[in-house]
């Protein structure tokens, strides 16, 4: 843990705070090396994260239980495992923030330790500057070779979204103004209503559904004006309709659906799209 005897100024332009690296007046930020023309490695005191970073809008919200576990680990070890990856994205509504595209659980844990306990730690940052969103996507894929982010999240066009009235809430001021955060919220709601039915796999068989397919459905639902207040009602109706028709399926599917107490995907995601999306689009 580091003692924040010299406070970090929280009102500087991002370029100005980065320019202070290695200066004797700013012992809270150090530049380690340049990786390329627009990528560099820094070490910072962790309260820097509170003032100058936010979450990349394509990322999923941090799991609070995992954040708590990381907080305990950091306090116990006195160190932060691994670096945090951030980017300054051109034409982004949040101009004075570096957006964390990997390491958000560590970032959230460090910010909470600072806010709740006034504890700070040194952490390494891998920073991209003056890049486009597509370049950040490629960097995310490079860092997370084995992690599957739903296709709909990657394909979501934030540049088009930035022209809407919701752009000032970017990236995560209000969950209902962030399509990706909204999808994550509803995936969690469905998992609570029907546990074990949505799987983090590339492929699965009915009566299960992959998170990728369900996230794509949700993105389309909200794209065509679907309302949050109606979504669960519509899903319950599909579930009941499928339950009445379960006899047409194989004994294995019937038994699995009964054990899960969920018939939502016995006809696949296509049934939900046919029953819900056309009504929304019309």
Secondary structure as UniProt FT lines:
FT   HELIX           14..19
FT   TURN            20..22
FT   TURN            24..25
FT   TURN            27..28
FT   STRAND          29..36
FT   TURN            37..38
FT   STRAND          39..45
FT   HELIX           47..52
FT   STRAND          53..55
FT   TURN            57..58
FT   HELIX           64..77
FT   STRAND          84..89
FT   TURN            90..91
FT   TURN            95..96
FT   STRAND          98..102
FT   HELIX           104..117
FT   STRAND          122..131
FT   HELIX           133..143
FT   TURN            145..146
FT   HELIX           151..155
FT   HELIX           158..161
FT   TURN            162..163
FT   HELIX           165..169
FT   TURN            170..172
FT   HELIX           175..177
FT   HELIX           179..193
FT   TURN            195..196
FT   STRAND          198..199
FT   TURN            206..207
FT   STRAND          209..210
FT   HELIX           211..223
FT   TURN            224..225
FT   HELIX           228..244
FT   HELIX           246..248
FT   HELIX           251..260
FT   TURN            264..267
FT   HELIX           268..272
FT   HELIX           273..277
FT   HELIX           278..281
//
